[in-house]
Amino acid sequence: MAKKVLVVDDEKLIVKGIRFSLEQDGMDVDCAYDGEEALNMAKENQYDMILLDIMLPKMDGFEVCQAIREFSDMPIVMLTAKGDDMDKILGLEYGADDYITKPFNILEVKARIKAIMRRTSGTRVKETNSNVIEKGDIRLDCESRRMFILGKEVNLTTKEFDLLELLMKNENKVYSRENLLNMVWGYEYPGDVRTVDVHVRRLREKIEINPSEPKYVHTKWGVGYYYSQK
């Protein structure tokens, strides 16, 4: 089955170029030119990937990304014309899986898309052989990719789920930020270890009663992160 991609940008020439290139690789491509249109299409379809520009009419890319994360963990790659690190970190804060800075090489875009799709599909294949992880208050259903605390479901993004799954499967094992970046995002991921810190902080905000005094995901100062229910 063809991979389904949503390309969102108000510059129609950019959209046309990306669409043509992805369709040449056999992908099914939908297009949106403003934030509201993109959000509505994401609600009506299940995409294997969303390429989402930050600077959009009606709703900006950050707002769209945050809204999508309320109902879906489909992979989102932010497109930004700014090389500023803060924009990149903001994109991750709002739930993006990756970012690409304009101007970009379409071959790089395609390579990054395929890398994320491989990781996502590979993870889901492995998870069908997994059962349910239950440790204390947390229950992680790896097949349906759902997470519960004391029976109440908590919505996690793809990377938040992958991160928590890895830590829970290896309770009390401390992983360095570099190891987590390589194992969860992949060795070809061009980002840095701040990506891990952002996702750990976001994960704690969702699962911890007091994120500054975590009960589940702990920091080993100077080393990295680990899971232990205390």
FILUMLO-435890 format. One record per atom (N, C-alpha, C): residue in three letters; y, z, x. Coordinates in steps of 0.2 Angstrom, whole numbers, padded with zeros to 4 digits, always signed. Layout:
% residues N
ALAYZX ...
END
This chain:
% residues 230
MET-0006+0000+0004 MET+0000+0000+0000 MET+0006+0000+0004 ALA+0011-0004+0003 ALA+0017-0005+0007 ALA+0021+0002+0006 LYS+0024+0004+0012 LYS+0028+0010+0012 LYS+0035+0008+0009 LYS+0037+0013+0005 LYS+0043+0012+0001 LYS+0049+0016+0004 VAL+0055+0012+0005 VAL+0060+0015+0009 VAL+0067+0014+0005 LEU+0071+0019+0005 LEU+0077+0019+0001 LEU+0083+0019+0007 VAL+0087+0013+0007 VAL+0092+0013+0012 VAL+0099+0014+0008 VAL+0103+0019+0011 VAL+0109+0021+0007 VAL+0115+0020+0012 ASP+0120+0016+0011 ASP+0126+0015+0015 ASP+0130+0011+0011 ASP+0137+0012+0011 ASP+0142+0009+0007 ASP+0144+0002+0011 GLU+0142+0001+0017 GLU+0143-0005+0020 GLU+0137-0010+0019 LYS+0139-0015+0015 LYS+0133-0019+0012 LYS+0130-0024+0017 LEU+0134-0025+0022 LEU+0131-0029+0028 LEU+0126-0025+0032 ILE+0127-0019+0033 ILE+0122-0015+0036 ILE+0116-0014+0032 VAL+0117-0013+0026 VAL+0111-0012+0021 VAL+0107-0019+0021 LYS+0110-0024+0021 LYS+0107-0031+0020 LYS+0103-0032+0027 GLY+0106-0030+0033 GLY+0102-0031+0039 GLY+0096-0026+0040 ILE+0097-0020+0038 ILE+0091-0015+0038 ILE+0086-0017+0033 ARG+0088-0019+0027 ARG+0083-0021+0022 ARG+0079-0027+0024 PHE+0082-0032+0027 PHE+0079-0038+0029 PHE+0074-0037+0035 SER+0076-0032+0040 SER+0071-0031+0045 SER+0065-0027+0043 LEU+0066-0022+0038 LEU+0061-0018+0036 LEU+0056-0022+0032 GLU+0059-0027+0028 GLU+0055-0031+0023 GLU+0050-0036+0028 GLN+0053-0038+0034 GLN+0049-0042+0038 GLN+0043-0038+0041 ASP+0043-0031+0041 ASP+0038-0027+0043 ASP+0033-0025+0037 GLY+0034-0028+0031 GLY+0030-0027+0025 GLY+0032-0021+0021 MET+0038-0018+0022 MET+0040-0012+0018 MET+0043-0014+0012 ASP+0043-0010+0007 ASP+0046-0011+0000 ASP+0053-0007+0001 VAL+0059-0011+0000 VAL+0065-0008+0001 VAL+0069-0008-0005 ASP+0072-0002-0007 ASP+0077-0001-0012 ASP+0084+0000-0008 CYS+0089-0001-0012 CYS+0096+0000-0009 CYS+0101+0003-0013 ALA+0105+0008-0011 ALA+0110+0011-0014 ALA+0116+0011-0010 TYR+0122+0011-0014 TYR+0128+0010-0010 TYR+0133+0016-0011 ASP+0131+0021-0015 ASP+0135+0027-0015 ASP+0130+0033-0016 GLY+0133+0039-0016 GLY+0129+0045-0016 GLY+0126+0046-0023 GLU+0129+0045-0028 GLU+0126+0047-0035 GLU+0121+0042-0036 GLU+0121+0036-0034 GLU+0116+0031-0035 GLU+0110+0033-0031 ALA+0111+0035-0025 ALA+0106+0037-0021 ALA+0102+0042-0024 LEU+0105+0048-0026 LEU+0102+0053-0029 LEU+0098+0052-0035 ASN+0101+0048-0039 ASN+0097+0046-0045 ASN+0091+0042-0044 MET+0091+0037-0039 MET+0085+0033-0037 MET+0080+0038-0034 ALA+0082+0043-0030 ALA+0077+0048-0027 ALA+0074+0052-0032 LYS+0077+0053-0038 LYS+0074+0057-0043 LYS+0069+0053-0047 GLU+0070+0046-0047 GLU+0066+0042-0051 GLU+0060+0039-0047 ASN+0060+0039-0040 ASN+0055+0036-0036 ASN+0053+0041-0031 GLN+0047+0040-0028 GLN+0044+0044-0023 GLN+0044+0039-0016 TYR+0049+0040-0012 TYR+0050+0036-0006 TYR+0046+0039+0000 ASP+0044+0035+0004 ASP+0041+0037+0011 ASP+0046+0038+0016 MET+0052+0036+0015 MET+0058+0037+0019 MET+0064+0036+0016 ILE+0070+0040+0017 ILE+0076+0038+0015 ILE+0081+0038+0021 LEU+0084+0032+0022 LEU+0089+0031+0027 LEU+0096+0033+0024 LEU+0099+0038+0026 LEU+0105+0040+0022 LEU+0111+0041+0026 ASP+0116+0037+0024 ASP+0123+0037+0028 ASP+0127+0043+0026 ILE+0130+0046+0031 ILE+0134+0052+0029 ILE+0140+0051+0025 MET+0144+0046+0027 MET+0151+0044+0024 MET+0149+0039+0018 LEU+0149+0042+0012 LEU+0148+0038+0006 LEU+0153+0040+0000 PRO+0154+0035-0004 PRO+0158+0037-0010 PRO+0154+0041-0015 LYS+0158+0045-0019 LYS+0156+0049-0024 LYS+0153+0056-0022 MET+0147+0055-0018 MET+0144+0061-0015 MET+0143+0059-0008 ASP+0145+0063-0003 ASP+0143+0062+0004 ASP+0136+0063+0006 GLY+0133+0060+0011 GLY+0126+0061+0013 GLY+0124+0068+0013 PHE+0128+0073+0016 PHE+0126+0080+0016 PHE+0124+0082+0009 GLU+0129+0081+0004 GLU+0128+0083-0003 GLU+0121+0080-0006 VAL+0120+0073-0004 VAL+0114+0070-0007 VAL+0108+0073-0004 CYS+0108+0074+0002 CYS+0102+0077+0006 CYS+0101+0084+0003 GLN+0106+0088+0002 GLN+0105+0095+0000 GLN+0102+0094-0007 ALA+0104+0090-0012 ALA+0102+0089-0018 ALA+0095+0087-0019 ILE+0093+0082-0015 ILE+0086+0080-0014 ILE+0081+0085-0012 ARG+0084+0089-0008 ARG+0079+0095-0005 ARG+0078+0100-0011 GLU+0081+0100-0016 GLU+0080+0104-0022 GLU+0074+0102-0026 PHE+0072+0096-0025 PHE+0066+0094-0029 PHE+0061+0090-0025 SER+0062+0088-0018 SER+0057+0084-0015 SER+0058+0085-0007 ASP+0052+0084-0004 ASP+0052+0085+0004 ASP+0051+0078+0007 MET+0053+0073+0003 MET+0052+0066+0006 MET+0057+0066+0013 PRO+0054+0062+0018 PRO+0058+0062+0024 PRO+0065+0059+0023 ILE+0070+0062+0026 ILE+0077+0059+0026 ILE+0079+0059+0033 VAL+0082+0053+0035 VAL+0085+0051+0041 VAL+0092+0050+0040 MET+0097+0054+0043 MET+0104+0053+0042 MET+0107+0048+0047 LEU+0111+0043+0044 LEU+0115+0039+0048 LEU+0122+0041+0049 THR+0124+0041+0055 THR+0131+0044+0056 THR+0135+0039+0061 ALA+0141+0038+0060 ALA+0145+0034+0064 ALA+0148+0038+0070 LYS+0147+0045+0069 LYS+0150+0050+0074 LYS+0145+0052+0078 GLY+0147+0053+0085 GLY+0142+0055+0090 GLY+0142+0063+0091 ASP+0147+0066+0086 ASP+0148+0073+0087 ASP+0142+0077+0085 ASP+0140+0082+0090 ASP+0134+0086+0089 ASP+0134+0090+0082 MET+0140+0092+0080 MET+0141+0096+0074 MET+0138+0092+0068 ASP+0140+0086+0068 ASP+0137+0081+0062 ASP+0129+0081+0062 LYS+0127+0081+0068 LYS+0119+0081+0069 LYS+0116+0087+0066 ILE+0119+0093+0069 ILE+0117+0099+0067 ILE+0118+0100+0059 LEU+0123+0098+0057 LEU+0125+0099+0049 LEU+0119+0095+0045 GLY+0118+0089+0048 GLY+0112+0085+0044 GLY+0106+0089+0044 LEU+0104+0092+0049 LEU+0098+0096+0049 LEU+0098+0102+0045 GLU+0104+0105+0045 GLU+0105+0111+0041 GLU+0104+0110+0033 TYR+0106+0104+0031 TYR+0106+0102+0024 TYR+0099+0099+0023 GLY+0094+0099+0027 GLY+0087+0097+0026 GLY+0085+0090+0029 ALA+0089+0087+0033 ALA+0087+0080+0036 ALA+0082+0082+0041 ASP+0077+0077+0042 ASP+0072+0077+0046 ASP+0074+0074+0053 ASP+0079+0070+0053 ASP+0081+0066+0059 ASP+0088+0063+0058 TYR+0091+0061+0063 TYR+0097+0057+0063 TYR+0097+0051+0068 ILE+0101+0046+0066 ILE+0102+0040+0070 ILE+0110+0039+0071 THR+0113+0038+0076 THR+0120+0037+0077 THR+0122+0030+0077 LYS+0127+0028+0074 LYS+0129+0021+0074 LYS+0134+0020+0080 PRO+0134+0014+0083 PRO+0130+0008+0081 PRO+0123+0009+0084 PHE+0118+0007+0080 PHE+0111+0007+0082 PHE+0108+0001+0083 ASN+0103+0001+0087 ASN+0098-0005+0087 ASN+0093-0005+0082 ILE+0092-0010+0078 ILE+0088-0010+0073 ILE+0080-0009+0075 LEU+0079-0011+0081 LEU+0072-0010+0084 LEU+0071-0002+0084 GLU+0076+0002+0086 GLU+0076+0009+0087 GLU+0075+0012+0080 VAL+0079+0009+0075 VAL+0078+0012+0068 VAL+0071+0011+0066 LYS+0068+0005+0067 LYS+0061+0004+0065 LYS+0056+0009+0068 ALA+0057+0009+0075 ALA+0053+0014+0079 ALA+0053+0021+0076 ARG+0059+0023+0075 ARG+0060+0030+0073 ARG+0057+0031+0066 ILE+0058+0026+0061 ILE+0055+0027+0054 ILE+0047+0027+0055 LYS+0044+0022+0059 LYS+0037+0022+0059 LYS+0034+0028+0062 ALA+0038+0031+0067 ALA+0036+0037+0071 ALA+0035+0043+0065 ILE+0041+0044+0061 ILE+0041+0049+0056 ILE+0035+0048+0051 MET+0034+0042+0049 MET+0029+0040+0044 MET+0022+0042+0047 ARG+0021+0040+0053 ARG+0015+0042+0056 ARG+0013+0049+0056 ARG+0018+0053+0058 ARG+0018+0060+0058 ARG+0016+0063+0051 THR+0020+0061+0046 THR+0019+0063+0040 THR+0013+0062+0037 SER+0010+0055+0037 SER+0004+0053+0035 SER-0002+0057+0039 GLY-0001+0057+0045 GLY-0006+0061+0049 GLY-0007+0068+0047 THR-0001+0071+0046 THR-0002+0078+0044 THR-0005+0079+0037 ARG-0004+0074+0033 ARG-0007+0075+0026 ARG-0014+0074+0026 VAL-0016+0069+0031 VAL-0023+0068+0031 VAL-0027+0074+0034 LYS-0024+0077+0039 LYS-0027+0083+0041 LYS-0028+0089+0036 GLU-0022+0089+0032 GLU-0022+0095+0027 GLU-0027+0094+0022 THR-0030+0088+0020 THR-0035+0088+0015 THR-0041+0091+0017 ASN-0042+0092+0024 ASN-0048+0096+0026 ASN-0046+0103+0027 SER-0040+0105+0026 SER-0038+0112+0026 SER-0039+0116+0019 ASN-0039+0122+0019 ASN-0040+0126+0013 ASN-0033+0129+0011 VAL-0033+0135+0010 VAL-0027+0139+0008 VAL-0026+0144+0013 ILE-0020+0145+0016 ILE-0019+0150+0021 ILE-0016+0156+0017 GLU-0019+0162+0017 GLU-0016+0168+0014 GLU-0016+0173+0019 LYS-0009+0176+0021 LYS-0008+0181+0025 LYS-0003+0186+0022 GLY-0005+0191+0020 GLY-0001+0196+0017 GLY+0002+0193+0010 ASP+0009+0193+0010 ASP+0012+0191+0004 ASP+0012+0183+0003 ILE+0011+0180+0009 ILE+0012+0172+0009 ILE+0005+0169+0007 ARG+0006+0164+0003 ARG+0000+0159+0002 ARG+0003+0152+0003 LEU-0001+0149+0007 LEU+0001+0142+0009 LEU-0005+0137+0007 ASP-0003+0133+0002 ASP-0008+0128+0000 ASP-0007+0121+0004 CYS-0011+0120+0009 CYS-0010+0115+0014 CYS-0011+0108+0011 GLU-0015+0108+0006 GLU-0017+0101+0003 GLU-0011+0099-0002 SER-0009+0103-0006 SER-0003+0101-0010 SER+0003+0103-0007 ARG+0003+0106-0001 ARG+0010+0107+0003 ARG+0014+0112-0002 ARG+0011+0117-0004 ARG+0015+0122-0008 ARG+0015+0129-0005 MET+0020+0132-0006 MET+0021+0139-0003 MET+0023+0144-0008 PHE+0019+0150-0008 PHE+0021+0155-0013 PHE+0022+0162-0009 ILE+0026+0166-0011 ILE+0027+0173-0009 ILE+0027+0177-0015 LEU+0022+0182-0015 LEU+0020+0186-0020 LEU+0019+0182-0027 GLY+0016+0176-0026 GLY+0015+0172-0032 GLY+0021+0168-0035 LYS+0026+0168-0031 LYS+0032+0164-0033 LYS+0033+0159-0028 GLU+0033+0152-0031 GLU+0034+0147-0027 GLU+0041+0146-0024 VAL+0041+0144-0017 VAL+0047+0143-0013 VAL+0046+0136-0011 ASN+0052+0132-0012 ASN+0052+0125-0010 ASN+0054+0124-0003 LEU+0049+0121+0001 LEU+0051+0120+0008 LEU+0051+0113+0010 THR+0055+0111+0015 THR+0056+0104+0017 THR+0049+0102+0021 THR+0048+0096+0023 THR+0043+0094+0026 THR+0042+0098+0033 LYS+0047+0098+0037 LYS+0047+0101+0043 LYS+0047+0109+0043 GLU+0050+0112+0038 GLU+0049+0119+0037 GLU+0042+0121+0035 PHE+0039+0117+0031 PHE+0032+0118+0029 PHE+0027+0117+0036 ASP+0028+0112+0039 ASP+0025+0111+0046 ASP+0025+0116+0050 LEU+0031+0119+0051 LEU+0033+0124+0056 LEU+0029+0131+0054 LEU+0030+0132+0047 LEU+0027+0138+0045 LEU+0019+0138+0045 GLU+0017+0132+0044 GLU+0009+0131+0044 GLU+0007+0132+0051 LEU+0010+0129+0056 LEU+0008+0130+0063 LEU+0008+0138+0065 LEU+0013+0141+0063 LEU+0014+0148+0065 LEU+0009+0153+0062 MET+0008+0151+0055 MET+0003+0155+0051 MET-0004+0154+0053 LYS-0006+0148+0055 LYS-0012+0147+0058 LYS-0014+0150+0064 ASN-0009+0152+0068 ASN-0009+0155+0075 ASN-0005+0161+0075 GLU-0007+0166+0070 GLU-0003+0172+0070 GLU-0003+0176+0076 ASN+0003+0178+0077 ASN+0005+0182+0084 ASN+0005+0178+0090 LYS+0004+0172+0089 LYS+0004+0168+0095 LYS+0012+0165+0096 VAL+0015+0167+0102 VAL+0022+0165+0103 VAL+0022+0158+0105 TYR+0026+0154+0102 TYR+0027+0147+0104 TYR+0035+0146+0106 SER+0035+0143+0112 SER+0042+0142+0115 SER+0045+0136+0110 ARG+0052+0136+0110 ARG+0056+0131+0106 ARG+0054+0124+0108 GLU+0052+0123+0115 GLU+0050+0117+0117 GLU+0043+0115+0114 ASN+0039+0119+0114 ASN+0032+0118+0112 ASN+0032+0116+0104 LEU+0037+0120+0100 LEU+0037+0119+0093 LEU+0040+0112+0092 LEU+0045+0110+0096 LEU+0048+0104+0095 LEU+0043+0098+0096 ASN+0039+0099+0102 ASN+0034+0094+0103 ASN+0029+0093+0098 MET+0026+0099+0095 MET+0021+0100+0091 MET+0022+0098+0084 VAL+0029+0100+0081 VAL+0031+0098+0075 VAL+0034+0092+0074 TRP+0039+0090+0079 TRP+0043+0084+0078 TRP+0040+0078+0082 GLY+0036+0080+0087 GLY+0032+0075+0091 GLY+0036+0074+0098 TYR+0032+0071+0103 TYR+0035+0071+0109 TYR+0040+0065+0110 GLU+0040+0060+0105 GLU+0045+0055+0106 GLU+0051+0057+0102 TYR+0052+0063+0099 TYR+0058+0065+0096 TYR+0063+0066+0101 PRO+0069+0062+0099 PRO+0075+0062+0104 PRO+0079+0069+0104 GLY+0078+0073+0099 GLY+0083+0079+0098 GLY+0081+0084+0103 ASP+0085+0090+0102 ASP+0084+0095+0107 ASP+0082+0101+0104 VAL+0081+0107+0107 VAL+0078+0113+0105 VAL+0082+0116+0099 ARG+0088+0115+0099 ARG+0093+0117+0094 ARG+0090+0115+0087 THR+0087+0110+0086 THR+0083+0108+0080 THR+0079+0113+0078 VAL+0075+0116+0082 VAL+0070+0121+0080 VAL+0074+0127+0078 ASP+0079+0129+0081 ASP+0083+0135+0079 ASP+0086+0134+0072 VAL+0088+0128+0071 VAL+0091+0127+0064 VAL+0086+0127+0059 HIS+0080+0125+0060 HIS+0074+0125+0055 HIS+0072+0132+0054 VAL+0071+0136+0059 VAL+0069+0143+0059 VAL+0074+0147+0055 ARG+0080+0146+0056 ARG+0085+0149+0052 ARG+0085+0148+0045 ARG+0084+0141+0043 ARG+0084+0139+0036 ARG+0077+0142+0033 LEU+0072+0142+0037 LEU+0066+0144+0034 LEU+0066+0152+0033 ARG+0069+0155+0037 ARG+0070+0163+0036 ARG+0075+0164+0030 GLU+0080+0160+0029 GLU+0084+0161+0023 GLU+0080+0160+0016 LYS+0075+0156+0017 LYS+0071+0155+0011 LYS+0066+0160+0009 ILE+0063+0163+0015 ILE+0057+0167+0014 ILE+0058+0174+0016 GLU+0063+0176+0019 GLU+0064+0183+0021 GLU+0069+0186+0016 ILE+0068+0192+0015 ILE+0073+0196+0011 ILE+0079+0197+0014 ASN+0078+0199+0021 ASN+0084+0200+0025 ASN+0083+0195+0031 PRO+0086+0189+0032 PRO+0084+0185+0037 PRO+0086+0188+0044 SER+0091+0192+0045 SER+0092+0195+0051 SER+0087+0200+0053 GLU+0083+0203+0049 GLU+0078+0207+0050 GLU+0071+0204+0047 PRO+0069+0199+0050 PRO+0063+0195+0047 PRO+0057+0199+0047 LYS+0053+0198+0042 LYS+0047+0201+0040 LYS+0041+0197+0042 TYR+0042+0190+0042 TYR+0037+0185+0044 TYR+0037+0181+0050 VAL+0043+0178+0051 VAL+0044+0174+0057 VAL+0049+0177+0062 HIS+0046+0179+0067 HIS+0049+0184+0072 HIS+0051+0180+0078 THR+0056+0183+0082 THR+0058+0180+0088 THR+0056+0184+0094 LYS+0053+0181+0099 LYS+0051+0185+0105 LYS+0057+0183+0110 TRP+0061+0187+0111 TRP+0067+0186+0115 TRP+0066+0183+0122 GLY+0069+0177+0123 GLY+0068+0174+0129 GLY+0062+0170+0130 VAL+0058+0170+0124 VAL+0051+0166+0124 VAL+0051+0161+0119 GLY+0051+0163+0112 GLY+0051+0158+0107 GLY+0050+0162+0100 TYR+0046+0159+0096 TYR+0045+0162+0089 TYR+0037+0163+0088 TYR+0036+0167+0083 TYR+0029+0169+0081 TYR+0029+0171+0074 TYR+0023+0171+0071 TYR+0022+0173+0064 TYR+0018+0180+0064 SER+0020+0185+0061 SER+0017+0191+0060 SER+0020+0195+0054 GLN+0015+0197+0049 GLN+0018+0200+0044 GLN+0018+0208+0045 LYS+0024+0211+0045 LYS+0025+0218+0047 LYS+0027+0222+0041 
END
